[in-house]
Amino acid sequence: MAKAFRIYHSEGPRSAQNKDDYIVDHTVMMYLVNPDGQFTDYYGQNRRAREIATVIRSKALMWQIEKQKEQSILRRLLGRKESSKNSDESPKAQQAETKVVS
């Protein structure tokens, strides 16, 4: 993951008194990934918390709208497939299906 996001990290020198104590030099960056796992944005040290929160809210809303559009398209496509499937059947088969459903 570090390579994919070009994150720098390097273990620094260990403490002379405690070998488990050490410094890690690393990229100071926050990454925003949407629920689909796709990179959306990044935020460095120069961005203020309020600005970041506003951008995240905006991107979350845009993602929700996009998902609603996708769901609407899928429902329409699936509805058309079902109706074309039924129109391919003979009138007797359609009548029989109507009787079963009623």
Backbone hydrogen bonds in HBPLUS format (Angstrom, degrees):
<---DONOR---> <-ACCEPTOR-->    atom                        ^
c    i                          cat <-CA-CA->   ^        H-A-AA   ^      H-
h    n   atom  resd res      DA  || num        DHA   H-A  angle D-A-AA Bond
n    s   type  num  typ     dist DA aas  dist angle  dist       angle   num
A0005-PHE N   A0001-MET O   3.09 MM   4  6.34 154.4  2.16 155.7 160.9     1
A0007-ILE N   A0002-ALA O   2.77 MM   5  4.82 165.9  1.79 146.2 149.5     2
A0006-ARG N   A0003-LYS O   3.09 MM   3  4.76 155.5  2.15  97.8 105.3     3
A0027-THR N   A0008-TYR O   2.87 MM  19  5.17 138.2  2.05 151.2 146.7     4
A0010-SER N   A0025-ASP O   2.75 MM  15  5.17 145.3  1.87 154.3 160.0     5
A0025-ASP N   A0010-SER O   2.86 MM  15  5.17 154.8  1.92 164.0 158.9     6
A0012-GLY N   A0023-ILE O   2.58 MM  11  4.92 163.3  1.61 161.5 159.2     7
A0015-SER N   A0021-ASP O   2.86 MM   6  5.52 162.5  1.89 167.0 165.9     8
A0021-ASP N   A0018-ASN O   3.04 MM   3  5.46 163.1  2.07 115.9 121.2     9
A0030-MET N   A0043-TYR O   2.88 MM  13  5.07 163.7  1.90 147.0 152.6    10
A0043-TYR N   A0030-MET O   2.76 MM  13  5.07 152.0  1.84 148.6 155.1    11
A0032-LEU N   A0041-ASP O   2.79 MM   9  5.07 174.8  1.80 148.2 147.4    12
A0040-THR N   A0032-LEU O   2.74 MM   8  5.41 159.2  1.78 167.5 160.3    13
A0041-ASP N   A0032-LEU O   3.35 MM   9  5.07 155.8  2.42 129.2 132.3    14
A0034-ASN N   A0038-GLN O   2.90 MM   4  5.46 159.3  1.95 155.6 152.6    15
A0037-GLY N   A0034-ASN O   2.78 MM   3  5.33 162.4  1.81 124.4 128.5    16
A0047-ARG N   A0044-GLY O   3.40 MM   3  5.97 168.8  2.41 114.6 117.8    17
A0052-ILE N   A0048-ARG O   2.95 MM   4  6.26 163.1  1.98 159.5 164.7    18
A0053-ALA N   A0049-ALA O   2.89 MM   4  6.09 164.1  1.91 154.0 158.2    19
A0054-THR N   A0050-ARG O   3.00 MM   4  6.19 155.7  2.06 144.2 150.5    20
A0055-VAL N   A0051-GLU O   3.00 MM   4  6.26 162.7  2.03 152.2 156.5    21
A0056-ILE N   A0052-ILE O   2.87 MM   4  6.10 162.2  1.90 155.1 160.3    22
A0057-ARG N   A0053-ALA O   2.95 MM   4  6.14 163.2  1.98 148.9 153.3    23
A0058-SER N   A0054-THR O   3.00 MM   4  6.19 160.1  2.04 147.5 153.2    24
A0059-LYS N   A0055-VAL O   2.88 MM   4  6.12 163.4  1.91 153.9 158.2    25
A0060-ALA N   A0056-ILE O   2.85 MM   4  5.99 154.6  1.92 150.6 157.8    26
A0061-LEU N   A0057-ARG O   2.98 MM   4  6.16 158.2  2.02 147.5 153.1    27
A0062-MET N   A0058-SER O   2.95 MM   4  6.21 159.2  2.00 148.3 154.4    28
A0063-TRP N   A0059-LYS O   2.92 MM   4  6.09 152.8  2.00 142.9 150.1    29
A0064-GLN N   A0060-ALA O   2.98 MM   4  6.25 159.2  2.03 148.1 153.4    30
A0065-ILE N   A0061-LEU O   2.96 MM   4  6.21 161.9  1.99 153.4 158.0    31
A0066-GLU N   A0062-MET O   2.97 MM   4  6.17 160.0  2.02 147.0 152.5    32
A0067-LYS N   A0063-TRP O   2.94 MM   4  6.21 157.5  1.99 151.1 157.0    33
A0068-GLN N   A0064-GLN O   2.94 MM   4  6.19 154.1  2.01 148.6 155.8    34
A0069-LYS N   A0065-ILE O   2.97 MM   4  6.25 154.5  2.03 149.6 156.4    35
A0070-GLU N   A0066-GLU O   2.96 MM   4  6.25 159.5  2.00 149.3 154.8    36
A0071-GLN N   A0067-LYS O   2.92 MM   4  6.14 160.5  1.96 149.3 154.4    37
A0072-SER N   A0068-GLN O   2.94 MM   4  6.12 156.4  2.00 146.2 152.7    38
A0073-ILE N   A0069-LYS O   2.94 MM   4  6.21 159.5  1.99 152.8 157.9    39
A0074-LEU N   A0070-GLU O   2.92 MM   4  6.17 162.6  1.95 151.7 156.7    40
A0075-ARG N   A0071-GLN O   2.89 MM   4  6.12 159.9  1.93 149.8 155.3    41
A0076-ARG N   A0072-SER O   3.00 MM   4  6.26 159.8  2.04 147.9 153.2    42
A0077-LEU N   A0073-ILE O   2.86 MM   4  6.10 164.4  1.88 154.7 159.2    43
A0078-LEU N   A0074-LEU O   2.80 MM   4  5.94 168.9  1.81 155.8 159.2    44
A0079-GLY N   A0075-ARG O   2.85 MM   4  5.90 151.5  1.93 142.5 151.1    45
A0080-ARG N   A0076-ARG O   2.95 MM   4  6.16 152.4  2.02 147.1 153.9    46
A0081-LYS N   A0077-LEU O   2.96 MM   4  6.23 156.4  2.01 149.5 156.1    47
A0082-GLU N   A0078-LEU O   3.01 MM   4  6.21 158.0  2.06 146.5 151.9    48
A0083-SER N   A0079-GLY O   3.00 MM   4  6.22 159.7  2.04 145.3 150.9    49
A0084-SER N   A0080-ARG O   2.82 MM   4  5.97 158.7  1.87 150.9 156.9    50
A0085-LYS N   A0081-LYS O   2.85 MM   4  5.89 144.8  1.98 140.1 150.3    51
A0086-ASN N   A0082-GLU O   2.99 MM   4  6.24 154.3  2.06 145.8 151.8    52
A0087-SER N   A0083-SER O   3.00 MM   4  6.20 144.7  2.12 139.4 149.1    53
A0088-ASP N   A0084-SER O   3.18 MM   4  6.30 130.5  2.44 136.6 147.0    54
A0089-GLU N   A0086-ASN O   3.26 MM   3  5.45 150.1  2.36 102.0 110.2    55
A0094-GLN N   A0090-SER O   3.03 MM   4  6.37 155.3  2.09 152.3 159.7    56
A0095-GLN N   A0091-PRO O   2.90 MM   4  6.14 153.2  1.98 146.5 153.7    57
A0096-ALA N   A0092-LYS O   2.91 MM   4  6.13 157.2  1.96 147.6 153.9    58
A0097-GLU N   A0093-ALA O   2.94 MM   4  6.13 156.3  2.00 144.7 151.1    59
A0098-THR N   A0094-GLN O   2.92 MM   4  6.13 152.4  1.99 143.9 151.8    60
A0099-LYS N   A0095-GLN O   2.92 MM   4  6.21 154.7  1.99 149.1 155.4    61
A0100-VAL N   A0096-ALA O   3.06 MM   4  6.31 153.1  2.13 146.1 153.0    62
A0101-VAL N   A0097-GLU O   3.02 MM   4  6.22 157.7  2.07 148.5 154.3    63
A0102-SER N   A0098-THR O   2.91 MM   4  6.04 157.7  1.96 150.4 156.3    64
